[in-house]
């Protein structure tokens, strides 16, 4: 099979871009199912608002800012790669990886704070969902950091600059998922 797939309008789409869209669709189904389940249960459990008030809201706000900033940095990396400035693209991706690390450090602080106050995955169903959704998201942050770091090293050498776009698409998904998780899990009303 060729590297491209044909669309009905006879335009060529790189198979790697199409594969990335399939990966993103699968991830959207996974997170969509978790979020839909959470919402259905939250409608039946009004006490979950009180539980959400025990999350570390300022940390969620900072993490939201960090991820939004990191998505902008990925856009800058994609633009630099498209312009042929591979060192700059690599640098922007490296800074994005550092943003991911900041996100994970803040999330670790949150987890330790919540667990120290008795809010564990086994405390009740709200906390089970909280740790499942934020933990799964955290794993996706780690996967995104690995992908971005690997692409940054390769693109610095001028290899496969189109992968900046694909890794960036994945990182944007990580950001979009957080945009849904933050208000659902942190805001009590």
Secondary structure in CASP SS format (residue, H / E / C, confidence):
PFRMAT SS
TARGET T0000
AUTHOR 0000-0000-0000
METHOD secondary structure of the structure
MODEL  1
X C 1.00
X C 1.00
X C 1.00
X E 1.00
X E 1.00
X E 1.00
X C 1.00
X C 1.00
X C 1.00
X C 1.00
X C 1.00
X E 1.00
X E 1.00
X E 1.00
X H 1.00
X H 1.00
X H 1.00
X H 1.00
X H 1.00
X H 1.00
X H 1.00
X H 1.00
X H 1.00
X H 1.00
X H 1.00
X H 1.00
X H 1.00
X H 1.00
X H 1.00
X H 1.00
X H 1.00
X H 1.00
X H 1.00
X H 1.00
X H 1.00
X H 1.00
X H 1.00
X H 1.00
X H 1.00
X H 1.00
X H 1.00
X H 1.00
X H 1.00
X H 1.00
X C 1.00
X C 1.00
X C 1.00
X H 1.00
X H 1.00
X H 1.00
X H 1.00
X H 1.00
X C 1.00
X C 1.00
X C 1.00
X C 1.00
X H 1.00
X H 1.00
X H 1.00
X H 1.00
X H 1.00
X H 1.00
X H 1.00
X H 1.00
X H 1.00
X H 1.00
X H 1.00
X H 1.00
X H 1.00
X H 1.00
X H 1.00
X H 1.00
X H 1.00
X H 1.00
X H 1.00
X H 1.00
X H 1.00
X H 1.00
X H 1.00
X H 1.00
X H 1.00
X H 1.00
X C 1.00
X C 1.00
X C 1.00
X H 1.00
X H 1.00
X H 1.00
X H 1.00
X H 1.00
X H 1.00
X H 1.00
X H 1.00
X H 1.00
X H 1.00
X H 1.00
X H 1.00
X H 1.00
X H 1.00
X H 1.00
X H 1.00
X H 1.00
X H 1.00
X H 1.00
X H 1.00
X H 1.00
X H 1.00
X H 1.00
X H 1.00
X H 1.00
X H 1.00
X H 1.00
X H 1.00
X H 1.00
X H 1.00
X H 1.00
X C 1.00
X C 1.00
X C 1.00
X C 1.00
X C 1.00
X C 1.00
X C 1.00
X C 1.00
X H 1.00
X H 1.00
X H 1.00
X H 1.00
X H 1.00
X H 1.00
X H 1.00
X H 1.00
X H 1.00
X H 1.00
X H 1.00
X H 1.00
X H 1.00
X H 1.00
X H 1.00
X H 1.00
X H 1.00
X H 1.00
X H 1.00
X H 1.00
X H 1.00
X H 1.00
X H 1.00
X H 1.00
X H 1.00
X H 1.00
X H 1.00
X H 1.00
X H 1.00
X H 1.00
X H 1.00
X H 1.00
X C 1.00
X C 1.00
X C 1.00
X C 1.00
X C 1.00
X H 1.00
X H 1.00
X H 1.00
X H 1.00
X H 1.00
X H 1.00
X H 1.00
X H 1.00
X H 1.00
X H 1.00
X H 1.00
X H 1.00
X H 1.00
X H 1.00
X H 1.00
X H 1.00
X H 1.00
X H 1.00
X H 1.00
X H 1.00
X H 1.00
X H 1.00
X H 1.00
X H 1.00
X H 1.00
X C 1.00
X C 1.00
X C 1.00
END
